Amino acid sequence: MKDLEAFEEKVKEILNNCIREIEQLRYEVGCEEEITPQQVKERLDKIRPSLELLTSKWVPDIMYALLISGEMGFNELKNSLGISSRVLSDKLQELVRAGIVKREEKMTGSARRVKYSLTPKGRKIVLSLTPFLFGIYLTDGDHESSQ
């Protein structure tokens, strides 16, 4: 537990530094014209389908399980996450279609096994999501302790 607390403190420090650097960059870059809410909305509309998939129930769990394990079979994922077969199948199909997860059939002896792993795109996405998710986690923790 102490290792987890130390890890969270280090992540919190890194996130705070990252936020300061982004704020500084925005100040340094500056714009001749201000960015409008409409421009932000247009950009968000372009990524909304991906954002909805990535933040839907079970998807972060699946992606982090694959990041940590490298590759997993269907039943390994199902049992480790405690997810129903139907939901897991649906989510994996969506992730495969989006190019985030790779489905690969492998022969082990006389049996055919299906393994799932993150694609390079999926790995970049899950690593990019990490600061966002930790930020929410740490902020929610701060919120609970201040009540």
Secondary structure, 3 states (H helix, E strand, C coil): CHHHHHHHHHHHHHHHHHHHHHHHHHHHHCCCCCCCHHHHHHHHHHHHHHHHHHCCCCHHHHHHHHHHHCEEEHHHHHHHHCCCHHHHHHHHHHHHHCCCEEEEEEEECCEEEEEEEECHHHHHHHHHHHHHHHHHHHHHHHHHHCC
